Amino acid sequence: MPTIKYTGNRYSRSNPDKTHRDFVRGEVREVTTAWLDQWGYRFGEDFHIEGWTQGEEVTVDEGLDGIPDKSWSRADIQAWLAGYDIKPKGYATKTTLLELVATVMSPDGVAETEALVEESAEEEALESEE
């Protein structure tokens, strides 16, 4: 069964279907796939959802070159980067992941990639303090 966890700044966040209790920060809750199909679009970056694949992007390689581009899904870009032992700390947007891909493909990719991963972690830390 899929799980959902609220990770936002507030102590709790209301449940969009109003028939269940509010989400409390850090609490993991099992939900059905059908419930997520109905309400999943309402959850943003303040929620961590595992075990639910409905509605995810499908990867299509525009250049047919095996290098991630904007048409790839976020999960597939992460898997590609993992093949190069690059795992961004915390949540990384698709744009951030594509920037990492660009640095991997550049001649000086290794040093630049490490700097981007650290910069991404620093930005996330600053956002969580706000």
Backbone torsions as a table, in degrees:
resi	resn	phi	psi	omega
1	MET	NA	143.4	177.7
2	PRO	-67.0	153.8	175.8
3	THR	-124.6	152.7	178.0
4	ILE	-135.2	140.0	180.0
5	LYS	-136.9	129.7	176.3
6	TYR	-82.5	127.7	-177.7
7	THR	-124.1	17.1	-176.5
8	GLY	-73.4	-176.1	-176.0
9	ASN	-78.6	-29.8	-178.6
10	ARG	-79.3	163.0	179.1
11	TYR	-66.4	-39.7	-178.9
12	SER	-145.4	165.8	178.1
13	ARG	-141.2	138.1	-176.1
14	SER	-67.0	149.7	179.0
15	ASN	-83.8	130.0	-175.2
16	PRO	-66.4	-22.2	-178.5
17	ASP	-88.9	-5.9	173.9
18	LYS	60.4	1.9	178.7
19	THR	-101.1	-10.5	178.8
20	HIS	-119.2	164.8	-178.4
21	ARG	-67.9	162.2	-179.6
22	ASP	-65.6	159.0	175.9
23	PHE	-83.1	131.8	178.1
24	VAL	-105.1	136.5	-177.3
25	ARG	-53.7	130.3	177.0
26	GLY	85.2	-12.4	-178.5
27	GLU	-81.9	126.2	177.8
28	VAL	-91.2	131.6	-177.0
29	ARG	-128.9	130.7	174.8
30	GLU	-80.9	136.0	177.8
31	VAL	-135.5	164.3	178.9
32	THR	-85.7	157.6	176.9
33	THR	-63.3	-38.8	179.4
34	ALA	-61.7	-40.4	178.8
35	TRP	-63.9	-43.7	178.8
36	LEU	-66.6	-35.5	176.2
37	ASP	-59.7	-36.0	-178.9
38	GLN	-81.4	-41.9	-171.2
39	TRP	-112.2	-8.8	-173.8
40	GLY	-58.0	-29.8	-179.4
41	TYR	-66.1	-16.7	-177.8
42	ARG	-82.9	-9.4	-175.8
43	PHE	-99.3	128.3	-178.7
44	GLY	-102.4	-150.0	-176.5
45	GLU	-70.4	-10.5	178.1
46	ASP	-80.1	0.1	-178.7
47	PHE	-124.7	141.4	176.6
48	HIS	-111.5	116.9	-177.9
49	ILE	-114.3	130.2	177.6
50	GLU	-123.1	145.2	174.5
51	GLY	83.4	17.1	-179.3
52	TRP	-129.0	120.3	-177.8
53	THR	-113.2	-6.2	-179.4
54	GLN	-58.9	133.3	174.9
55	GLY	83.1	-0.4	178.6
56	GLU	-73.7	154.1	179.3
57	GLU	-65.5	151.7	174.3
58	VAL	-103.8	133.6	-177.9
59	THR	-78.8	130.3	172.6
60	VAL	-129.4	123.4	-178.5
61	ASP	-84.3	101.4	-175.8
62	GLU	-60.5	-42.8	-177.2
63	GLY	-88.5	-5.4	-175.6
64	LEU	50.6	37.6	-177.6
65	ASP	-114.2	-2.9	179.6
66	GLY	77.9	6.5	178.5
67	ILE	-104.7	128.3	-177.4
68	PRO	-56.2	141.2	174.5
69	ASP	-140.4	-175.5	-173.4
70	LYS	-61.1	-18.9	179.8
71	SER	-82.6	-11.9	178.3
72	TRP	-75.7	150.6	175.2
73	SER	-75.8	156.3	-179.9
74	ARG	-58.5	-42.8	-178.7
75	ALA	-63.7	-39.4	-179.7
76	ASP	-70.8	-34.3	176.2
77	ILE	-65.0	-42.4	178.2
78	GLN	-61.5	-41.2	179.6
79	ALA	-64.2	-40.4	178.4
80	TRP	-62.8	-45.8	178.6
81	LEU	-63.1	-36.4	179.3
82	ALA	-61.7	-30.0	175.7
83	GLY	-63.0	-20.9	176.6
84	TYR	-104.6	16.0	-179.0
85	ASP	58.7	37.3	177.4
86	ILE	-114.3	115.8	179.0
87	LYS	-132.1	103.4	179.9
88	PRO	-59.3	144.6	178.2
89	LYS	-79.3	135.6	178.7
90	GLY	72.1	-159.3	-178.8
91	TYR	-83.4	128.9	177.5
92	ALA	-119.8	130.1	178.8
93	THR	-70.9	165.7	178.3
94	LYS	-60.5	-39.0	178.3
95	THR	-61.6	-44.5	178.2
96	THR	-62.3	-41.7	179.5
97	LEU	-64.0	-39.8	179.0
98	LEU	-67.7	-31.9	174.3
99	GLU	-64.8	-39.1	176.9
100	LEU	-64.4	-39.7	177.5
101	VAL	-60.4	-44.7	-179.1
102	ALA	-61.0	-39.4	-179.8
103	THR	-73.0	-32.4	176.8
104	VAL	-63.9	-38.3	-177.0
105	MET	-80.5	-12.6	179.1
106	SER	-79.5	160.4	-179.1
107	PRO	-59.4	-35.0	-179.9
108	ASP	-101.4	33.1	-170.6
109	GLY	-54.9	-42.0	-172.9
110	VAL	-63.4	-51.0	-177.6
111	ALA	-65.8	-41.4	179.8
112	GLU	-66.8	-38.3	-179.3
113	THR	-63.3	-43.6	178.9
114	GLU	-61.5	-39.0	178.7
115	ALA	-65.9	-40.0	179.2
116	LEU	-66.3	-40.3	179.0
117	VAL	-62.3	-43.6	179.0
118	GLU	-66.3	-40.1	179.1
119	GLU	-63.4	-40.5	178.4
120	SER	-62.3	-41.6	179.4
121	ALA	-66.0	-39.1	178.9
122	GLU	-65.8	-41.8	178.7
123	GLU	-62.1	-42.1	180.0
124	GLU	-63.7	-39.7	179.5
125	ALA	-64.8	-41.6	178.3
126	LEU	-64.9	-39.8	179.3
127	GLU	-65.5	-37.2	-178.2
128	SER	-72.5	-23.0	178.0
129	GLU	-76.0	-25.4	-176.8
130	GLU	-74.0	NA	NA
